[in-house]
Amino acid sequence: MESERGFLVDTNILFDYLSDDEEWFEWSVSMLTQAADAGYLAINPIIYAEISARFARVEDVDAALPPQYFRRITLPWDAAFLAARAYSAYRQRGGTRTAPLPDFFIGAHAAVAGLTLLTRDARRYVEYFPKLSVIAP
C-alpha cells in the first residue's frame, strides 16, 4: 500500500490564506488546493502557536484551521535535535538572532517526517535542510 503524501503548511501560507493578503492570497490558496488534491495538509504545534497569536480564542483558531482539513501532527524528538543542529550551524555562519528558531523546528519536522514543506520563504529551509522537499514561489 502506497503512503499518502503529506504537506506541512508553513505559517506564512496560512497567514496569506486567513488574511486574504493582496499580494500572496491567490498563490497560497492555489498551492493549498493543489497540495490537498495530492495528499494531506498538516500543521504542528509551532505553526498552530504562531497562528494563534492572531486569535483571542482557541475555538476561533480551530474554526479557521479545521482539523478535518489541517491534520494536527506532533513534532518528533528527532526533529528537535535536527532543528538545534541547523540553528547552531546558522549561528556559526554568522546568522543574526532575528532568524526565529521556530523556522528551524518547522523545517526539521518536515525533513524528519518526510513531508513536503509549503512555504513562501524557502531560502533558509533549502540551505539548512538540503534534502527537504519544498514548494515555494
PyMOL commands that place a pseudoatom at each C-alpha (Angstrom):
pseudoatom trace, name=CA, resn=MET, resi=1, chain=A, elem=C, hetatm=0, pos=[0.000, 0.000, 0.000]
pseudoatom trace, name=CA, resn=GLU, resi=2, chain=A, elem=C, hetatm=0, pos=[1.380, 3.394, -1.012]
pseudoatom trace, name=CA, resn=SER, resi=3, chain=A, elem=C, hetatm=0, pos=[1.507, 6.006, 1.741]
pseudoatom trace, name=CA, resn=GLU, resi=4, chain=A, elem=C, hetatm=0, pos=[-0.312, 9.276, 1.347]
pseudoatom trace, name=CA, resn=ARG, resi=5, chain=A, elem=C, hetatm=0, pos=[1.828, 12.333, 0.612]
pseudoatom trace, name=CA, resn=GLY, resi=6, chain=A, elem=C, hetatm=0, pos=[1.858, 14.933, 3.351]
pseudoatom trace, name=CA, resn=PHE, resi=7, chain=A, elem=C, hetatm=0, pos=[2.432, 18.690, 3.159]
pseudoatom trace, name=CA, resn=LEU, resi=8, chain=A, elem=C, hetatm=0, pos=[3.481, 20.686, 6.198]
pseudoatom trace, name=CA, resn=VAL, resi=9, chain=A, elem=C, hetatm=0, pos=[1.976, 24.148, 5.710]
pseudoatom trace, name=CA, resn=ASP, resi=10, chain=A, elem=C, hetatm=0, pos=[4.227, 26.971, 6.897]
pseudoatom trace, name=CA, resn=THR, resi=11, chain=A, elem=C, hetatm=0, pos=[2.709, 29.805, 8.887]
pseudoatom trace, name=CA, resn=ASN, resi=12, chain=A, elem=C, hetatm=0, pos=[3.214, 32.409, 6.141]
pseudoatom trace, name=CA, resn=ILE, resi=13, chain=A, elem=C, hetatm=0, pos=[0.966, 30.431, 3.771]
pseudoatom trace, name=CA, resn=LEU, resi=14, chain=A, elem=C, hetatm=0, pos=[-1.744, 30.266, 6.420]
pseudoatom trace, name=CA, resn=PHE, resi=15, chain=A, elem=C, hetatm=0, pos=[-1.448, 33.991, 7.138]
pseudoatom trace, name=CA, resn=ASP, resi=16, chain=A, elem=C, hetatm=0, pos=[-1.914, 34.680, 3.401]
pseudoatom trace, name=CA, resn=TYR, resi=17, chain=A, elem=C, hetatm=0, pos=[-4.979, 32.462, 3.328]
pseudoatom trace, name=CA, resn=LEU, resi=18, chain=A, elem=C, hetatm=0, pos=[-6.546, 33.768, 6.536]
pseudoatom trace, name=CA, resn=SER, resi=19, chain=A, elem=C, hetatm=0, pos=[-5.868, 37.456, 5.895]
pseudoatom trace, name=CA, resn=ASP, resi=20, chain=A, elem=C, hetatm=0, pos=[-6.753, 37.492, 2.191]
pseudoatom trace, name=CA, resn=ASP, resi=21, chain=A, elem=C, hetatm=0, pos=[-3.310, 39.008, 1.536]
pseudoatom trace, name=CA, resn=GLU, resi=22, chain=A, elem=C, hetatm=0, pos=[-3.396, 41.133, -1.633]
pseudoatom trace, name=CA, resn=GLU, resi=23, chain=A, elem=C, hetatm=0, pos=[-0.008, 40.021, -2.902]
pseudoatom trace, name=CA, resn=TRP, resi=24, chain=A, elem=C, hetatm=0, pos=[0.058, 36.319, -1.945]
pseudoatom trace, name=CA, resn=PHE, resi=25, chain=A, elem=C, hetatm=0, pos=[-3.530, 35.135, -1.390]
pseudoatom trace, name=CA, resn=GLU, resi=26, chain=A, elem=C, hetatm=0, pos=[-4.079, 33.667, -4.850]
pseudoatom trace, name=CA, resn=TRP, resi=27, chain=A, elem=C, hetatm=0, pos=[-0.739, 31.856, -4.993]
pseudoatom trace, name=CA, resn=SER, resi=28, chain=A, elem=C, hetatm=0, pos=[-1.077, 30.474, -1.472]
pseudoatom trace, name=CA, resn=VAL, resi=29, chain=A, elem=C, hetatm=0, pos=[-4.658, 29.279, -1.952]
pseudoatom trace, name=CA, resn=SER, resi=30, chain=A, elem=C, hetatm=0, pos=[-3.703, 27.685, -5.276]
pseudoatom trace, name=CA, resn=MET, resi=31, chain=A, elem=C, hetatm=0, pos=[-0.813, 25.813, -3.622]
pseudoatom trace, name=CA, resn=LEU, resi=32, chain=A, elem=C, hetatm=0, pos=[-3.010, 24.735, -0.696]
pseudoatom trace, name=CA, resn=THR, resi=33, chain=A, elem=C, hetatm=0, pos=[-5.593, 23.388, -3.136]
pseudoatom trace, name=CA, resn=GLN, resi=34, chain=A, elem=C, hetatm=0, pos=[-3.003, 21.528, -5.215]
pseudoatom trace, name=CA, resn=ALA, resi=35, chain=A, elem=C, hetatm=0, pos=[-1.374, 20.059, -2.111]
pseudoatom trace, name=CA, resn=ALA, resi=36, chain=A, elem=C, hetatm=0, pos=[-4.736, 18.960, -0.679]
pseudoatom trace, name=CA, resn=ASP, resi=37, chain=A, elem=C, hetatm=0, pos=[-5.544, 17.280, -4.002]
pseudoatom trace, name=CA, resn=ALA, resi=38, chain=A, elem=C, hetatm=0, pos=[-2.195, 15.438, -3.912]
pseudoatom trace, name=CA, resn=GLY, resi=39, chain=A, elem=C, hetatm=0, pos=[-2.271, 14.366, -0.256]
pseudoatom trace, name=CA, resn=TYR, resi=40, chain=A, elem=C, hetatm=0, pos=[-2.991, 15.875, 3.125]
pseudoatom trace, name=CA, resn=LEU, resi=41, chain=A, elem=C, hetatm=0, pos=[-2.272, 19.261, 4.708]
pseudoatom trace, name=CA, resn=ALA, resi=42, chain=A, elem=C, hetatm=0, pos=[-0.655, 19.279, 8.133]
pseudoatom trace, name=CA, resn=ILE, resi=43, chain=A, elem=C, hetatm=0, pos=[0.328, 21.703, 10.849]
pseudoatom trace, name=CA, resn=ASN, resi=44, chain=A, elem=C, hetatm=0, pos=[2.327, 21.154, 14.021]
pseudoatom trace, name=CA, resn=PRO, resi=45, chain=A, elem=C, hetatm=0, pos=[2.151, 22.792, 17.469]
pseudoatom trace, name=CA, resn=ILE, resi=46, chain=A, elem=C, hetatm=0, pos=[4.640, 25.503, 16.464]
pseudoatom trace, name=CA, resn=ILE, resi=47, chain=A, elem=C, hetatm=0, pos=[2.638, 26.534, 13.404]
pseudoatom trace, name=CA, resn=TYR, resi=48, chain=A, elem=C, hetatm=0, pos=[-0.550, 26.379, 15.481]
pseudoatom trace, name=CA, resn=ALA, resi=49, chain=A, elem=C, hetatm=0, pos=[1.041, 28.645, 18.114]
pseudoatom trace, name=CA, resn=GLU, resi=50, chain=A, elem=C, hetatm=0, pos=[2.217, 31.183, 15.534]
pseudoatom trace, name=CA, resn=ILE, resi=51, chain=A, elem=C, hetatm=0, pos=[-1.282, 31.361, 14.009]
pseudoatom trace, name=CA, resn=SER, resi=52, chain=A, elem=C, hetatm=0, pos=[-2.915, 31.503, 17.449]
pseudoatom trace, name=CA, resn=ALA, resi=53, chain=A, elem=C, hetatm=0, pos=[-1.244, 34.828, 18.190]
pseudoatom trace, name=CA, resn=ARG, resi=54, chain=A, elem=C, hetatm=0, pos=[-3.822, 36.456, 15.894]
pseudoatom trace, name=CA, resn=PHE, resi=55, chain=A, elem=C, hetatm=0, pos=[-6.868, 34.990, 17.649]
pseudoatom trace, name=CA, resn=ALA, resi=56, chain=A, elem=C, hetatm=0, pos=[-8.475, 35.632, 21.025]
pseudoatom trace, name=CA, resn=ARG, resi=57, chain=A, elem=C, hetatm=0, pos=[-9.980, 32.156, 21.497]
pseudoatom trace, name=CA, resn=VAL, resi=58, chain=A, elem=C, hetatm=0, pos=[-8.819, 28.629, 20.730]
pseudoatom trace, name=CA, resn=GLU, resi=59, chain=A, elem=C, hetatm=0, pos=[-12.242, 27.933, 19.198]
pseudoatom trace, name=CA, resn=ASP, resi=60, chain=A, elem=C, hetatm=0, pos=[-11.577, 30.654, 16.630]
pseudoatom trace, name=CA, resn=VAL, resi=61, chain=A, elem=C, hetatm=0, pos=[-8.232, 29.117, 15.673]
pseudoatom trace, name=CA, resn=ASP, resi=62, chain=A, elem=C, hetatm=0, pos=[-9.850, 25.697, 15.309]
pseudoatom trace, name=CA, resn=ALA, resi=63, chain=A, elem=C, hetatm=0, pos=[-12.616, 27.203, 13.152]
pseudoatom trace, name=CA, resn=ALA, resi=64, chain=A, elem=C, hetatm=0, pos=[-10.035, 28.925, 10.933]
pseudoatom trace, name=CA, resn=LEU, resi=65, chain=A, elem=C, hetatm=0, pos=[-7.937, 25.747, 10.607]
pseudoatom trace, name=CA, resn=PRO, resi=66, chain=A, elem=C, hetatm=0, pos=[-10.432, 22.889, 10.890]
pseudoatom trace, name=CA, resn=PRO, resi=67, chain=A, elem=C, hetatm=0, pos=[-8.773, 19.597, 11.882]
pseudoatom trace, name=CA, resn=GLN, resi=68, chain=A, elem=C, hetatm=0, pos=[-10.559, 17.793, 9.051]
pseudoatom trace, name=CA, resn=TYR, resi=69, chain=A, elem=C, hetatm=0, pos=[-8.582, 19.958, 6.570]
pseudoatom trace, name=CA, resn=PHE, resi=70, chain=A, elem=C, hetatm=0, pos=[-5.367, 20.532, 8.534]
pseudoatom trace, name=CA, resn=ARG, resi=71, chain=A, elem=C, hetatm=0, pos=[-4.067, 17.451, 10.334]
pseudoatom trace, name=CA, resn=ARG, resi=72, chain=A, elem=C, hetatm=0, pos=[-2.507, 18.170, 13.685]
pseudoatom trace, name=CA, resn=ILE, resi=73, chain=A, elem=C, hetatm=0, pos=[0.754, 16.250, 13.857]
pseudoatom trace, name=CA, resn=THR, resi=74, chain=A, elem=C, hetatm=0, pos=[3.231, 16.088, 16.697]
pseudoatom trace, name=CA, resn=LEU, resi=75, chain=A, elem=C, hetatm=0, pos=[6.811, 17.217, 16.500]
pseudoatom trace, name=CA, resn=PRO, resi=76, chain=A, elem=C, hetatm=0, pos=[9.173, 14.221, 16.581]
pseudoatom trace, name=CA, resn=TRP, resi=77, chain=A, elem=C, hetatm=0, pos=[12.027, 14.318, 19.100]
pseudoatom trace, name=CA, resn=ASP, resi=78, chain=A, elem=C, hetatm=0, pos=[14.493, 13.728, 16.243]
pseudoatom trace, name=CA, resn=ALA, resi=79, chain=A, elem=C, hetatm=0, pos=[13.223, 16.947, 14.658]
pseudoatom trace, name=CA, resn=ALA, resi=80, chain=A, elem=C, hetatm=0, pos=[14.055, 18.897, 17.818]
pseudoatom trace, name=CA, resn=PHE, resi=81, chain=A, elem=C, hetatm=0, pos=[17.636, 17.636, 17.652]
pseudoatom trace, name=CA, resn=LEU, resi=82, chain=A, elem=C, hetatm=0, pos=[17.920, 18.393, 13.924]
pseudoatom trace, name=CA, resn=ALA, resi=83, chain=A, elem=C, hetatm=0, pos=[16.476, 21.888, 14.473]
pseudoatom trace, name=CA, resn=ALA, resi=84, chain=A, elem=C, hetatm=0, pos=[19.087, 22.595, 17.135]
pseudoatom trace, name=CA, resn=ARG, resi=85, chain=A, elem=C, hetatm=0, pos=[21.906, 21.398, 14.870]
pseudoatom trace, name=CA, resn=ALA, resi=86, chain=A, elem=C, hetatm=0, pos=[20.677, 23.514, 11.942]
pseudoatom trace, name=CA, resn=TYR, resi=87, chain=A, elem=C, hetatm=0, pos=[20.198, 26.577, 14.151]
pseudoatom trace, name=CA, resn=SER, resi=88, chain=A, elem=C, hetatm=0, pos=[23.696, 26.099, 15.573]
pseudoatom trace, name=CA, resn=ALA, resi=89, chain=A, elem=C, hetatm=0, pos=[25.141, 25.930, 12.044]
pseudoatom trace, name=CA, resn=TYR, resi=90, chain=A, elem=C, hetatm=0, pos=[23.187, 29.058, 11.137]
pseudoatom trace, name=CA, resn=ARG, resi=91, chain=A, elem=C, hetatm=0, pos=[24.618, 30.953, 14.118]
pseudoatom trace, name=CA, resn=GLN, resi=92, chain=A, elem=C, hetatm=0, pos=[28.174, 29.729, 13.378]
pseudoatom trace, name=CA, resn=ARG, resi=93, chain=A, elem=C, hetatm=0, pos=[27.835, 31.064, 9.832]
pseudoatom trace, name=CA, resn=GLY, resi=94, chain=A, elem=C, hetatm=0, pos=[27.040, 34.489, 11.237]
pseudoatom trace, name=CA, resn=GLY, resi=95, chain=A, elem=C, hetatm=0, pos=[23.254, 34.306, 11.251]
pseudoatom trace, name=CA, resn=THR, resi=96, chain=A, elem=C, hetatm=0, pos=[21.554, 37.010, 13.249]
pseudoatom trace, name=CA, resn=ARG, resi=97, chain=A, elem=C, hetatm=0, pos=[19.278, 36.361, 16.170]
pseudoatom trace, name=CA, resn=THR, resi=98, chain=A, elem=C, hetatm=0, pos=[16.372, 37.750, 14.140]
pseudoatom trace, name=CA, resn=ALA, resi=99, chain=A, elem=C, hetatm=0, pos=[16.018, 34.348, 12.463]
pseudoatom trace, name=CA, resn=PRO, resi=100, chain=A, elem=C, hetatm=0, pos=[13.440, 32.612, 14.600]
pseudoatom trace, name=CA, resn=LEU, resi=101, chain=A, elem=C, hetatm=0, pos=[14.216, 29.190, 15.998]
pseudoatom trace, name=CA, resn=PRO, resi=102, chain=A, elem=C, hetatm=0, pos=[10.620, 28.098, 15.177]
pseudoatom trace, name=CA, resn=ASP, resi=103, chain=A, elem=C, hetatm=0, pos=[11.519, 28.100, 11.467]
pseudoatom trace, name=CA, resn=PHE, resi=104, chain=A, elem=C, hetatm=0, pos=[14.232, 25.571, 12.187]
pseudoatom trace, name=CA, resn=PHE, resi=105, chain=A, elem=C, hetatm=0, pos=[11.742, 23.381, 14.078]
pseudoatom trace, name=CA, resn=ILE, resi=106, chain=A, elem=C, hetatm=0, pos=[9.324, 23.560, 11.145]
pseudoatom trace, name=CA, resn=GLY, resi=107, chain=A, elem=C, hetatm=0, pos=[11.999, 22.664, 8.586]
pseudoatom trace, name=CA, resn=ALA, resi=108, chain=A, elem=C, hetatm=0, pos=[13.406, 19.865, 10.739]
pseudoatom trace, name=CA, resn=HIS, resi=109, chain=A, elem=C, hetatm=0, pos=[9.938, 18.445, 11.334]
pseudoatom trace, name=CA, resn=ALA, resi=110, chain=A, elem=C, hetatm=0, pos=[9.193, 18.289, 7.627]
pseudoatom trace, name=CA, resn=ALA, resi=111, chain=A, elem=C, hetatm=0, pos=[12.607, 16.771, 6.915]
pseudoatom trace, name=CA, resn=VAL, resi=112, chain=A, elem=C, hetatm=0, pos=[12.421, 14.088, 9.625]
pseudoatom trace, name=CA, resn=ALA, resi=113, chain=A, elem=C, hetatm=0, pos=[8.802, 13.171, 8.843]
pseudoatom trace, name=CA, resn=GLY, resi=114, chain=A, elem=C, hetatm=0, pos=[9.328, 13.077, 5.066]
pseudoatom trace, name=CA, resn=LEU, resi=115, chain=A, elem=C, hetatm=0, pos=[6.791, 15.829, 4.459]
pseudoatom trace, name=CA, resn=THR, resi=116, chain=A, elem=C, hetatm=0, pos=[6.897, 18.400, 1.688]
pseudoatom trace, name=CA, resn=LEU, resi=117, chain=A, elem=C, hetatm=0, pos=[7.073, 21.921, 3.097]
pseudoatom trace, name=CA, resn=LEU, resi=118, chain=A, elem=C, hetatm=0, pos=[4.741, 24.500, 1.562]
pseudoatom trace, name=CA, resn=THR, resi=119, chain=A, elem=C, hetatm=0, pos=[6.201, 27.946, 2.264]
pseudoatom trace, name=CA, resn=ARG, resi=120, chain=A, elem=C, hetatm=0, pos=[6.880, 31.359, 0.764]
pseudoatom trace, name=CA, resn=ASP, resi=121, chain=A, elem=C, hetatm=0, pos=[10.267, 31.651, 2.459]
pseudoatom trace, name=CA, resn=ALA, resi=122, chain=A, elem=C, hetatm=0, pos=[12.318, 28.736, 1.173]
pseudoatom trace, name=CA, resn=ARG, resi=123, chain=A, elem=C, hetatm=0, pos=[15.820, 30.198, 1.400]
pseudoatom trace, name=CA, resn=ARG, resi=124, chain=A, elem=C, hetatm=0, pos=[16.692, 29.126, 4.939]
pseudoatom trace, name=CA, resn=TYR, resi=125, chain=A, elem=C, hetatm=0, pos=[14.904, 25.796, 4.632]
pseudoatom trace, name=CA, resn=VAL, resi=126, chain=A, elem=C, hetatm=0, pos=[16.763, 24.867, 1.454]
pseudoatom trace, name=CA, resn=GLU, resi=127, chain=A, elem=C, hetatm=0, pos=[20.103, 25.977, 2.867]
pseudoatom trace, name=CA, resn=TYR, resi=128, chain=A, elem=C, hetatm=0, pos=[19.883, 24.149, 6.200]
pseudoatom trace, name=CA, resn=PHE, resi=129, chain=A, elem=C, hetatm=0, pos=[17.785, 21.145, 5.168]
pseudoatom trace, name=CA, resn=PRO, resi=130, chain=A, elem=C, hetatm=0, pos=[19.125, 20.303, 1.699]
pseudoatom trace, name=CA, resn=LYS, resi=131, chain=A, elem=C, hetatm=0, pos=[17.180, 17.027, 1.367]
pseudoatom trace, name=CA, resn=LEU, resi=132, chain=A, elem=C, hetatm=0, pos=[13.877, 18.669, 2.273]
pseudoatom trace, name=CA, resn=SER, resi=133, chain=A, elem=C, hetatm=0, pos=[11.237, 18.814, -0.457]
pseudoatom trace, name=CA, resn=VAL, resi=134, chain=A, elem=C, hetatm=0, pos=[9.972, 22.420, -0.637]
pseudoatom trace, name=CA, resn=ILE, resi=135, chain=A, elem=C, hetatm=0, pos=[7.224, 24.098, -2.639]
pseudoatom trace, name=CA, resn=ALA, resi=136, chain=A, elem=C, hetatm=0, pos=[7.776, 27.841, -2.827]
pseudoatom trace, name=CA, resn=PRO, resi=137, chain=A, elem=C, hetatm=0, pos=[7.456, 30.676, -5.337]
for i in range(1, 137): cmd.bond("trace and resi %d" % i, "trace and resi %d" % (i + 1))
show_as sticks, trace
zoom trace
